[in-house]
Amino acid sequence: MPKLHEITEGWVKNRAVNDAAFKNAKGLSDKNKFLTHCVSADESLIFGECAGSGKTPYSASVDFSADPPVSRCSCPSRQFPCKHCLALMLDFVAGKEFASAEIPNDIAQKREKLSQRAEKAAASPAKPNTGAAAKKLKKQQEGLALAEQFLRDIFSRGISAVNPAAKAQYLALAKQLGDYYLPEPQAIMNAIIEAAEDVSEHPDDAETKRIIGLCVRLSTAVQRANAYIAKKLESGEVLPEDDPMYETMGGVWKLAQLRDLGLVRMDVPLVQLAFVFFDDTLHKQYIECGFWIDLNTGDIFRTENKRPYRAVKHIAKADSTFEVCTVPELCLYPGGLNRRVRWESAAPSGDVTPEICGKILSLAQPSIAEGVKLAKNTLKDPLSAGEATVLLPFTAVEFAEDGHGVLICGSERIALCNTNTTHILKLIAGKLSGGAMLCNLCYLPETHRIVCEPMSIVTNEKIIRLNDTEVVRMSIHESIRIS
């Protein structure tokens, strides 16, 4: 958690739930809407009054004694922090005068209550309810039988048989899965139903293959979930364990659970190699995904900020990071390659220097073949996203006249996907003299080949993010200027 005097405008922007909230806050700050500015003697709290549309100003405060900081405001907004709290922080960053003042009684009382709750929780931690966990597993077992029924019906009647009447019946069946704590199978079922109806009206081979892939994914999820539940009920060890099936079946991990399982690393230096945004239509949510390298081990991790469609206005966007970050406690989700990670706090620990770039290059896979070998188990798993992110070494990137690209490392070669990032890579390929590429390896069933989707380039001097056109533009400009 940063100290009050360490916050920047960029940090405040990252706290905003959306761009509109930050823009509105910037407007309040620029127009000097705050009537009073106060700061506590220990600089743990800023507070003040902001003119609003009514006669009574809004009382806003940001409490830096908590991690993360707690924003409070008397306005009716359901966004946290609201535009008034954001504007208050922007005023502090801008160097506006804040008078020293005592901490208001109501905030002191709220601090005391939070402290008492924390002490109570530490003194008597909640005991896991094994009975409730077993009951939930049995309920999920019943729901999985419904999913199996759906698959049997689809396989016997055929995808093209999903007419409007059948669709209504299937959607009702999928809706029932929500009562059995199975959101992931439910999401896959809904995707199959919607796509199958379209194919029944407008036949399409590629879409049919995609539906078959979804059916395989659902079938695999059901089989593994049944085996997982049977094993746990038989052994009596019904609480979550280090197994990705818990999340596949709809479980939501808490950091405390990950700590209890020992899924933590301490004082981890991380560098973000890529940052992407995508629309996860299967689960009806937007995801901002960061890809990070552990400078101690070379592991490629990912962070995910999930924003469901229906709550997108109330969840802050994640943003890219261009500094080395040291994470005091890194929590790892169960999984294999590219495990998801989370943390409660991280501190910037310096710029990405040539020395850091050299360290990253030393952590790349020894060869393209080794990177592909590492990724194969993930690519074969029907429950995976069909991608595996690895850092591959290269000596050159070449493009043929027809536009197809290839990554080269000595005598090894791997084809590049035809994506936007590949088109951007083409602009700078001639300027590259080797390095490492962070890429998604994908398996193409129609050609039975593994291909590479470029995400970023690591050279001896810097990291070039291929989904950031401004970074690439500057890289091209610098290369031309130097040469």
BADRENSE-394544 format. One record per residue: x, y, z of N, C-alpha, C in turn. Coordinates in pm, whole numbers, plus 32768, in hexadecimal, padded with zeros to 4 digits. Each point is the difference from the previous one (the first is absolute). Layout:
BEGIN
XYZXYZXYZ/...
// end
This chain:
BEGIN
80557F8880007FAB807880008058807C8000/7FE880617FA5805380797FFF7FDC805C8073/8060804F802A7FE5806980617FBD80747FB7/7FBF8055804B7FB6806F7FC3805A80557FA8/8078801E802F805880587FB3803C7FBC7F85/7FE97F7C7FF380377FB67F8E7F9D7FF27F8D/7F81802480147F9D7FE97F96801780617F8D/7FDC7FD37F88800E80507F877F7880057FB9/7FF980547F9A7F8380087FB37FE17F7A7FBE/806A7FBD7FD17FEC7F7D7FC37FC97F9B8064/80308006807C7FCE7FA480677F6C801D801A/7FDC808080087F74802580177FA97FCF7F8C/8031800F7F867FB47FD57F8A7FE57F6A8005/80647FB5802E7FEE7F6E800A7F9A7FD98069/7FE68059805F7F9B7FE380677F7280187FCF/7FF1804E7F947F7B80217FCD7FBC7F837FC8/7F7D7FF580167FB97F8B7FD07FF180017F68/800680777FC37FFA800A7F6E803880877FD5/801080117F7F8039807C7FCB7FA88079801D/7F7B7FEB7FFD7FA5806F8019800F8036808D/80127FA680618010802B808C807C8056800F/806E7FD57FC0807C804E800A7FF080877FB9/7FBF7FFF7F8B7FED807C7FB67FAD80638051/7F967FCF80407FAD80578054804E80348078/80537FAB803A8053802B80718063806B7FD6/803B7FED7F8B805F80637FCC7FBA80867FEE/7F817FFC7FD07FB4807B7FF07FE880468084/7FDF7FB380697FEC803B8084808080408034/806F7FBA7FEA8080803680308028807E7FB4/7FF17FFC7F7D802680747FAD7FAB807A8021/7F827FE880257FA58070801F800480278093/805C7FC1804D80108022808F7F7C7FF7804D/7FBB7F8E7FEF7F7E7FEE803F80087FE28096/80787FDA8031800B7FE5809080088083804D/7FA9800B80637FFA8079805380687FFD806F/80217F87803080657FF1806880587F887FE0/807E8009802980607F927FF280437FEC8087/7FFC7F868035803E7FE3808180537F817FF7/806A7FFB805180547F8A800980237FE88092/80017F84802B80227FE1808B809580138016/80288011807D808C801C8021805C7F907FD2/7FD17F82800580547F8F7FD87FF27FDF7F6A/7FB680557FB87FEA7FEE7F707FC57F767FDF/7FA87FD080567FBA7F837FE47F7580197FC9/7FD3807F80037F78801F7FD77FFB808A7FBE/7FB980067F8F7FDD80817FC57F6880077FFA/7FC9807780177F6F80107FFE7FDD80907FDF/7F8580157FD87FD580877FDD7F7080017FD2/7FD180787FE07F7780117FD2800080317F71/7FA97FC27FAE7FFB801F7F727F7680357FDC/7FFB80707FB87F8180397FD57FBB7FA17FA0/7F7D7FEB80187FB27FA97FA87F8D804C7FC3/7F9C7FB87FD17F8D80407FBF7F9F803B8066/80077FD0807F7FA680338066804180688059/7FB88029806780348065805B806E7FC8805A/7FF37F80802680607FC4805D80737FC07FB4/807C8026801E80737FC37FBB80127F6E802B/80427FB67FAC801D7F74801E80807FF68054/7FFD7FA9806480767FE8805380487F857FCB/807B80137FD2804D7F927FC580817FEB804E/802C7F828007807E7FE3804480407F857FC1/80847FF8800B804A7F8A7FD4805F7FDB8071/7FEE7F88803680497FD2807780717FA37FD6/807B802D800F80757FB37FD780377FA98072/7FB77FF6806E802B7FA6806C7FDA7F717FE1/7FA87FEE7F9D7FD57F797FD980457FD87F7E/80017F807FE4803A7FCC7F857F9B7FA37FBD/7FC4802A7F918016807D7FB77FBC80768046/8023807B7FD87FC38075803E7F687FFD7FF6/7FBE803480677F6E7FFF80067FCB808A7FDB/7FA680047F9C7FC2807D7FD67F738009803A/7FDF807380377F7A801580387FCC80867FCE/7F7D80057FE27FC4807D7FD17F6C80008021/7FC9807580187F72800D80217FA980097F84/803C7FFA7F8A7FB280077F857FB77F7C7FEA/7F9A7FFE7FA87FB37F847FEC803E7F9E7F9E/8076801D7FCB803E7FA87F9C801A7F758039/7FF27F9B7FA8801D7F76802880897FD67FCD/804B805F7FCB80877FE17FD28063801B8071/80617FA7800E806780108068808A7FEF7FBF/8053806880057FE3808580357FA880517F9F/7FB2805B80377FAC80567FAD805680707FC5/7FC480507FAA804A806B7FBE803480688065/7FB880118070802A8064806380807FD38047/80077F7F802480797FCD8040807680027F9F/7FE57FE17F82806B80067F9B8031808F7FF0/7FA3805E7FFB8025808D7FF2805080318079/7FDC7FD0807780498025807880917FD37FF6/80157F857FD0808A7FCF7FEE8049804C7F93/7FB980237F95803F804E7F94802B80898033/7FAF803B805680258081803C80807FF48051/800D7F92804B807A7FEC804F80787FEE7FA5/7FF07FAE7F96806D7FEA7FA1802980837FBE/7F9C80577FE5801C80807FBC80458065805B/80117FE0808080468058805B7FAB806F803B/7F7D7FEF7FFB7FA98066803C80117FFD8098/7FE48070803D8019800E80917F9C7FAE8051/80347FA980577FAE7FB0805C80238029808F/7F9C802B804A8016802C808A80097F87805C/805B80078060800C7F9480617F878002805E/7FC57F8C80187F877FF980527FF97F7B8048/7FB27FFF806D7FE97F86804B7FA97FA07FAF/80137F8080177FAD7F9C7FBC7F72800B8035/7F9B80107FA87F74800C802F7FD67F888054/7FA8801980617FD57F97805C7FBF7F897FB8/7FAE801D7F997FBB7F917FBE80637FA37FBA/806B80397FC880637FAC7FBD80547FB58068/801F80428070804A7FBD806B7FB17F888035/7F7B8011800C7FAC7F9380307FFC7F8C7F9B/7FF980237F7F7FFF7F987F9980847FB47FFE/806E8049801580827FBE800980037F9E8076/7FC8802C807080007FAC80787FAF7F807FE8/7F8E800C7FBD7FAD7F8A7FE4804A7F9E7FA5/804380367F9B804B7FAA7FA580717FB8804A/80418048805A806C7FC5804E7FCB7F91805B/7F8D8018803E7FC57F9B80597FD87F827FB2/7FC980147F877FDB7F8D7FAE807A7FAE7FDA/806D80477FDD807B7FBA7FD980397FB18076/7FFE803D807880327FBC80777FA97F868021/7F7D800F7FF07FA57F91801E80157F8E7F9E/801380237F8280157F997F9B80837FB78016/8068804C802B80817FC180197FFD7FA7807B/7FB1802A80647FFA7FB2807B7FAF7F807FEF/7F9880067FB07FAC7F897FED7FDE7FEF7F6C/80617FD17FB27FE77FEF7F707F8E7F9E7FE8/7FB2801D7F997F8E7FAB7FE0802E7F757FD8/7FBE7F9A803680237F777FDF7FB77FD67F80/80467FBC7FA77FBF7FD37F847F897FA6801F/7F9580157FB87F867FB2801480047F887FA2/80337F8F8030800D7F8A7FAC7F777FC77FD9/7F9F800F80597F7A7FCF7FE27FC380497F8A/800D808380007FCA80507F91804B7FE27F7F/80847FEB800980507FE27F8A7FD57F7B7FC2/7FE87F9B80557FD37F7D7FCE7F76800B7FC0/7FA8804D803E7F7980137FCB800580437F76/805880617FF2800D80457F7F80347FA17F94/80617FAB802380367FA17F9F7F937FA07FD0/7FAD7FD1805B7F947FA57FD97F9B80477FA6/7FE6807F801F7FA4804E7FAD803A80127F74/8083801A7FF88041800E7F7E7FFA7F7D7FB1/800B7F9280477FF77F7D7FC07F797FEF7FB9/7F97802F80407F7B7FF97FC47FF980587F82/803C807580087FFF805B7F8E804F7FCA7F8A/806D7FBB801C80517FC67F957FB07F977FB2/7FA37FBD80457FAA7F9F7FBA7FA980467F98/7FD5807C801E7FB2804D7F9E805580237F87/807D80258018805A80217F9280197F857FA8/800E7F8C804080107F847FB37F847FE37FAC/7F8C801980387F827FEE7FB67FFD80587F84/802C807D80118005805E7F90805D7FCD7F92/80767FD18026805F7FCE7F9D7FCA7F867FB6/7FC27FA4804A7FC77F897FBF7F9680287F99/7FB0806380237F96802D7FA6803B80427F83/806580548014804080447F8E80407F9A7FA4/80487F9F803A80457F9D7FAE7F9E7FA67FB5/7F8E7FE2803E7FA17FA57FBF7FAC80487F96/7FD8807D801C7FAA80497FA3804E804E7F97/807C802480238052804C7FA27FF780958017/806D80467FDF8006809080167F9680497FAE/7FE87FD17F877FA280457FA77F707FF6802F/7FE67FAC80657F777FEE80317FD880688068/8058805D801E7FE2806680657FAB806E7FC0/7F7F7FE87FF87FA280647FCD7FD080578074/7FAE80677FE47FD28058806E7FBE7FB68074/7FB27F977FE27FBD7FB6806C80657FB58055/80617FBE7FBC80677FB7804B80598061804D/801880757FC68054806380447FC280288086/7F7F801A80017FBC8026807D800D7F938069/7FF47F837FD3800C7F90805D808E7FF68038/806380107FA8808C7FF7802C80268074805B/7FD080797FDF8020807480557FC77FF0808C/7F887FC480097FC67FE5808480557F9E804E/80377F9D7FB880587F9E8040808180438030/803880577FAA807C804780257FE8805B8078/7F8A803F80037FE1805A807080007FB68085/7FD67F817FFC7FFD7FB1807B808B7FEC803B/806680007FAA80887FEB8034802A806D8061/7FC180767FF3801E806B805F7FDA7FDC808E/7F9C7FA680107FD67FD48086805D7F948038/805C7FCF7FAC805A7F94802A8092802F800B/80138083800780878039801480617FD37F91/7FD380077F8380547FD57F908002806B7F93/80388076801C7FFD806C7F9D80517FE37F82/806F7FB6800C80537FE57F8A7FB97FA27F9E/7FCE7F8A802A7FB27FAD7FA47F85804A7FC9/7FC4805380537F8B804D7FD48026805F7F8F/80738044800C802D805E7F99801C7FB67F7D/80407F8B8009801E7FB37F877F7F7FD17FBE/7F9F7FD180507F807FD47FCA7FBA80717FB6/7FFB8076803C7FBF80727FBF804480237F7C/80857FF87FFD8049801E7F857FE07F9A7F93/7FF77F8180267FDF7F967FA07F7380167FC8/7FA2802080577F7480107FD67FF280747F9E/803C807380227FF580767FA980407FE47F78/80787FC5800180477FE67F837FB97F957FAD/7FCA7F9980427FBE7F947FB77F8280317FBA/7FB7805B803E7F8980367FBE8026804C7F82/806D804E8008802E804B7F8980287FA07F90/80467F948024802E7FA07F9B7F8B7FB67FC1/7F987FE480517F8B7FBA7FC97FBB80567F95/80098084800F7FC3805A7F9E806080267F90/8081800C8022806480267F9D80797FA3800E/7FFD7F8D7FBF806E7F9E800D8088803C7FE0/80617FE08055808780357FF080627F9A803A/805D7FCF7FAE805B7F96802D8059802D8073/8036807A7FF3805A803180697FB7800F8085/7F8580347FFB7FB38011807B7FD77F79803A/7FE47FA07FA97FE07F79802E80767FC4804C/807980137FCC80787FCD8044801080428089/7FE080838005800C804780817F9D7FC78065/7F877FE07FD27F9B7FC8805A802C7F768031/80387FB07FA680327F7C8028806C8010806A/805780647FEE8067801B80637FC580258087/7F9480507FFF7FBD8023807D7FC07F868041/7FC97FA77FAE7FC47F858037806C7FA78040/80747FF97FBF80707FB4803A802B803E8084/80048085800180288046807B7F9E7FE68071/7F7F80067FE07F9A7FE6806780087F6F802F/80107FA27FA280087F73802480787FE5805A/8071803E7FDF80797FF080527FEC803A808B/7FC2807680067FE6804080827FA67FA98056/7F997FC67FC47FA47FAB804C80477F838033/804E7FC07FAA80467F8580298062801C8072/804F80697FEF8064801F80677FBE802D8082/7F94804C7FF37FBA802E80797FC47F8B804B/7FC57FA17FBA7FC77F8A8042806C7FB18049/80747FF17FBD806E7FB5803E8035804C807A/800A80847FF4802F8056806E7FA37FF48079/7F7D800A7FE77F9F7FFA806D80007F768042/80007F977FAD7FFE7F77803780797FE8805A/8074802F7FD4807A7FED804E7FF780498085/7FCE807C7FFF7FFA804F807A7F997FC78062/7F8D7FD87FCD7F9A7FC88059802C7F7C803B/80477FB17FB180307F7E8031806A8011806C/805A80627FEC806D8014805F7FD680518079/7F93804C7FF17FD58057806E804880858002/806380147FA6804880807FF77FB4805B7FA1/7F95803D80327FA380487FA9802480937FEC/8062803480488025808D7FF3805480157F82/8005807C7FCB8050801B7F8880927FDA8013/803F7FD17F94808C7FDA8004804680377F85/80807FE47FF6805080337F917FDB7FB67F80/7F8E80247FC97FCD7FBE7F897FAD80657FB0/802180157F817FB580637FB07F6E7FDB7FEA/7FD87F83801C7F757FD97FEE7FA3804E805B/8030802D80737FAD804D805C7FCB807E7FB9/805780457FB87FD780797FBB7FB07FDF7F82/80237F947FBB7FB67FD67F897F6E7FE58022/7FE77FCD80797F787FE3802C7FBA8079803C/803F80747FF87FBF807A802D802F80338086/80627FBD803D80358030807F804D80837FEE/7FF980578064804780807FFD80667FFE8070/807F800A7FDB806A7FF98063800C8082804E/80107FF3808380238070805680957FFA801D/803B8075801380908002801A80237FAF807D/7FA780028063801A7FB4807A80097F6A7FE2/7FAC7FD07FA380057F737FDA80837FDD7FBB/802D80587FA8807F7FE87FBA80747FFF8063/7FF980588064806A800280667FFF7F7E8050/7F887FD380257FF67F85804F80397F887FB6/7FF680027F7A80357F927FAF809580117FE2/803A806E8031808E80197FE8801F80317F74/7F9B80347FBA8014802E7F77802880937FFF/8073801B803B803380898009809680027FE6/802E80707FCD8090801D7FF580178089803C/806F80108043801C807D8046806880527FB4/7FEC80858004805E80617FC780247FDC7F70/7F9D80017FAA80117FD67F758010807A7FA6/806F800A7FB6800F806D7F9E7FBE7FD87F7C/7FA380527FD27FB57FE37F87801180707F99/7FFE7FDA7F817FFD80607F927F8D7FD97FA4/7FAB80627FE17F927FE47FA4803580067F71/7FEE7F907FBA80317FF77F767F9580257F9B/7F817FF080247F9380207FA47F81801A804F/7FA7804C7FC27F7F801F803E7F9780007F92/7F9A7FAC800E7F9B7FF47F977F75800B803B/7FA4802B7FAE7F73800C80247FB07FAA7FA0/7FA27FB280337FAC7FB37FA57F757FEE803A/7FA57FE47FA57F737FEC80217FE67F6B800D/7FEA7FD2807B7FE67F73801B7F6A7FE87FF2/7FD37FE77F847F717FF17FE87FC77F828040/80547F9B80137FD17F84803E7FCB8018808C/80478054804B7FD8801D808A7FC2808B8010/7FEB80447F8E7FC08084800180498062805C/807F80137FE18052805B804F807480347FAC/80348073802A807B80357FC680737FDA805C/80737FE47FC580757FDB8050807980527FD4/8041803E80618082803F7FE880697FA18039/80567FD17FAA805D7F968025809080317FF4/804C7FF6806B808D80237FFF80547F818001/806D80007FB4805D7F8F7FFE8084802E803D/802C7FBA8068807180298052806A7F938004/807C8028800A806C7F9F8013803B8011808B/80127F90804480417FFE8083809780047FE7/8041806B802A808F80107FE680557F9D804F/7FC57FBC8061804B7F9B804B7FFD7F787FBB/7F8E7FDE7FC37FEE7F787FCC7FEB7FF97F69/7FD5806F7FC47FE07FFE7F717F717FD47FE4/7FB17FE080677F747FD87FEB7FB280737FC1/7FAA7FDE7FA17FA780637FC47F787FF38043/7FD8806680497F80800280467F9F805C7FB6/7F817FF880297F9E805D7FC97FA980378070/7FD8807D7FF27F9C803B80587F8380197FAE/7F8D7FF3803E7F8180147FBA7FA7805D8051/7FD6806B7FBF7F9C8058803C7F7E7FE97FB4/7FA17FBB80407F847FD87FBE7F9180648020/7FBF802F7F957F94806280117F837FCE7FB7/7FA47FBF80487F847FD07FC27FB480707FBB/7FBE7FE07F927FB680647FB47FA380518059/7FB77FBB80597F998044804F803A8057806F/80807FF1801D803D8050806C8078804F7FD1/800D80117F7C807B803A7FC9801780908030/7F948049801A800F808B802B8031800D808F/7FF97F94804B80208006808F80837FBB8024/80487FD07F9B80807FBD801A806F804B7FB7/806680248049806C804F7FC6804D7FB17F98/802980467F9680547FC27F9A808C7FEA8036/803F7F957FD2808F7FEE801A804C804B7F93/807F80198018804F80487F9D808A7FC17FF6/804680217F9680857FC87FEA8065803F8060/806D7FB88017806B802B805B80857FF87FB6/80528066800F807D80057FB5807B8000805B/7FEE7FE88081806F7FFD805E80107F74803A/80727FE8803D80127F85804C7FAE800E8080/7FB57F9980227FAE8002807A802F7F92805E/80108023807E80207F9C80657F837FE38051/7FD77F8180017F867FD7804580287FBB8082/7FDD8038807280247FC280807FC87F738010/7F827FED7FD37FC17F7C800A7FB07FE67F81/80327FA47FB07FC07FDB7F827FB07F808016/7F7D80067FE87FA97F8A800F7FE87FC27F78/80147F7C7FF67FF37FB77F837F827FAC8000/7FB880037F927F8C7FA97FEF80327F757FD7/7FB57F96802380267F7B7FD080017FFD7F67/805A7FB37FC980087FF77F6F808A7FD67FD4/801680037F7E80807FD97FC8804A80777FC7/801380007F7D8046806D7FBE7FAC807F8006/8043807380107FBC808480027F968008806E/80267FDA80787FA18006806F7FD3808F8019/7F81800C80247FCC80828026803780248089/801C808180158035802F80807FB3807C802D/8007801880837FC58078803B8059802F8071/7FF0807F80228046803580757FB080748037/8019801E807E7FBA806E8042804A80837FF1/80837FFA7FF4804D807B7FF180807FE27FB3/803080657FBA807D7FF57FB5804180887FFD/8084800280008049807F80038059800A7F84/7FF780717FB6805C80147F90808F7FFF8034/80597FB77FBC80897FF78031806780247F94/7FD780547FA1806180307F9E7FD27FEC7F72/804580447FA57FE17FF57F7280347F7D7FC8/7FCB7FDC7F8B80317F8A7FB8807E802C7FB4/80727FE8803C8081802A7FCA80397F957FA2/806A80207FB680427F997FAF802B7F878053/80258017807E80267F9080567F897FA48018/7F8A803B80177F877FB180147FDD7FB67F7F/800F80447F8E7FE47FBE7F80805D7F887FEC/807E80128025805F7F917FF67FD77F8B8057/7FCD801F80777FD17F97805A7F897FB67FC2/7FA3804A7FC57F8B7FC27FC1802C7FA77F8D/805E802F7FAE80317FB07F8F803D7F7D8031/804380068072803E7F8680347F997F9B8031/7F84802E80177F967FA880327FA87FC77F91/801D80277F827FB27FCA7F90801B7F6A7FF2/7FA77FBB7FBA80137F717FE880827FE97FB3/80437F8E801580807FE77FBC7FF47FFE7F68/7F8A7FD87FCE7FED7FF57F707F6B80047FE2/7FDD800F7F817F747FFC7FD87FC57F77801F/804C7F987FE57FD07F7780177FDF7FEA8094/8055803380597FE57FF080907F84804D802A/7FEC80767FC57F88804D801F7F827FBB7FD3/80037FC47F877F8C7FB77FCD7FE57F868057/806A7FBA80277FF17F8A80567FBF80268085/8029807080387FC9802F807F7F6B801D7FF2/7FD780317F8B7F75802B7FEC7FA17F917FD9/80337F8E7FD27FAB7F9A7FC37F947FCA805D/80217FE5807E7F9C7FCB805C7F8C80608012/801F808180057F978065800C7FAB80057F83/803F7FFB7F8B7FB780097F827FA67F877FE9/80287F8C80377FB07F867FEE7F877FFB805D/8001804F80697F967FF980657F8180447FCC/7F917FB67FF27F83803D7FCE7FCC80708059/80268001807F7FCF8067805B8055807F7FFE/80707FFC7FB9805480777FF87FC6805F7F99/803580797FFC7FD180627F9E80377FE57F75/804D7F947FF1803A7FE27F7D807B80517FE2/8039803E8068807680537FF080627FE48071/807F80147FE480677FF580678065806F7FE7/801C804E8065805880747FF1808D7FDD802C/806080107FA6808C7FE1801D805A806E7FCA/807980058034806480617FD380677FB47FAC/7FFC80177F7D80567FB77FA3807580557FD1/80777FC47FF6807280497FC97FF480097F68/803D80667FC3800380077F6F807C804B7FD1/80297FDD7F89807280467FC17FD1805A7F8F/7F877FE57FCC7FCB80537F937F6A7FE87FF4/7FBD80627FC27F737FF37FDB7FF780227F6B/7FC97FA47FB17FFA80167F707F707FF47FCE/7FE3804B7F967F7C7FFB7FC1800F7FE57F6B/7FAD7FA47FCE80017FDF7F727FAF80697FB3/80067FFA7F7B7FB980607FAC7F687FF78015/7FD07F8980217F6F7FF280167FD48030808A/8060803280507FDF8038808380107FA38074/80157F7D7FE5800F7FA1806D808880148045/7FFC80008086807A8016804C80327F838045/807E80038026803C7F8E8044806480338066/80007FC280778062801E806880717F9D7FF3/807B8032800180757FAC7FE6805E80068078/80317F8A802980687FF8806680657F987FD0/806D802D7FC680627FA37FC77FC17FB47F8D/7FFB7F7D800E7FC57FAC7F987F6C7FE48019/7FC98034806F7F747FE780227FA7806F7FC8/7F847FDA7FDD7FA180607FCA7F747FDE8034/7FAF806780157F747FEC80237FB0806D7FBC/7F8D7FD97FC67FAC805E7FB67FBA8060805E/7FE9807B7FCF7FB98065804C7F6E80047FD5/7FA68016805F7F7280107FE07FEC807F7FAF/7F9380037FB77FDC80777FB47FA580588057/803C804E805A7FB58054805D802F80917FF5/7FBB805980478026808D7FFF808E80148035/80237FB4806A808680108037806B7FD17F9E/7FDF7F9C7FAD805E7FD27F9A8015806C7F97/7F9480457FDA800D806D7F9E805780708039/7FF2801C808180538067803F80917FD18007/80137F80802280887FC880068046800E7F78/7FB57FF37F95803980097F7A804380887FE9/7FCA80688042803680877FEF808C800F803B/801D7FB08067808180118044805B7F867FF1/7FD17F9A7FB7804E7F837FF6808D80197FCD/800D80587F9D8085801A7FC7805F8047805E/7FCA803C8069805480488061802D7FA78073/7FC97F848007801F7FA8807080787FA87FE0/805A7FF6805F80787FAD7FED80037F8D8063/7F8C7FD780307FF97F9380607FC9802D8085/7FE27F9E80557FC8801D80837FA37F8F8029/7F918026803D7F9C7F9D802A7F7680367FE2/7FA67FA67FE07F7780277FE17FA17FBE8062/7FAC805180407F937FC8804E7F8E7FE37F9F/7FD57F847FFB7F9B7FDC7F9E7F9F7F998036/7F8980037FC77F9D7F97801980137F947F98/80177F87802C80057F8F7FA57F747FC77FF4/7FD37FEB7F857F797FD07FE680077F887FA2/7FA77FA080147FF97F8C7FA77F8F80147F9C/80207FF27F7E7F9D800D7F967FD87F757FCF/7F8B7FCF80267FDA7F777FDC7FF27FEC7F69/7FDA806B7FB67FEE7FEE7F7080837FE77FB7/806F8031803980847FE87FC280597FA58054/7FD07FDE8078804C7FAB805D808A803E801E/800180848015807C8047801C7FF18057807C/806F8012804480068061806E803E807F7FC8/7FBB806E8013803080817FCD801080628073/803F806F7FE18027806080667FBC80877FE9/7FBA803180667FC680867FFC8059805E8051/8045805E7FBE805D805980497FB78062805B/8038801680767FC5805F805F805F8072801F/807E7FDF801780638069801C808B7FCD7FDF/805B805D7FF0808C7FE27FE0805880368070/805D7FAE802E8063802B8063808880067FBA/803B80767FFF808680117FC8806280198072/807B801B7FDE8065801F80667FE580868044/7FAA80527FC37FEB808780317F768018803D/7F9A7FBB7FCB7F78802380297F9E7F917FDE/7F818018802A7F907FA77FDF7FA5804B7FA0/7FE37FC37F8E7FA7803B7F9C7F7D7FB38003/7F958041802A7F7D7FBF80077FB980117F7B/7FE57F927FBE7FCA80067F797F6D80257FFB/7FBB7FFC80727F76802E80027FF780928029/8072803F80118005808E8022803F80487F8A/7FAD80387FA78032803B7F8480598079801B/7FE98047806E80548074801E808D7FD58024/800C7F93804E80847FCC802380497FD27F83/7FB97FBB7FA7803E7FD07F85802A80757FA8/7FA980677FF6802280757FAF808080428030/800C800F80848079803B803980797FA97FE6/7FEE7F7B8006806F7FA47FE88033800C7F71/7FA1800A7FA0802780107F75804C80837FEE/7FCB806C803D803F80847FF4808D80008038/80117FC2807680847FFA803D80627FB07FAB/7FCE7F907FC880567FAB7FAC802F804C7F86/7FA5804A7FC18026804D7F888062806E8026/7FE4804380748058806F8028808C7FCD8020/80097F8D804480837FCB8026804E7FD47F87/7FB77FBF7F9F80467FCE7F8A801F80727F9F/
// end
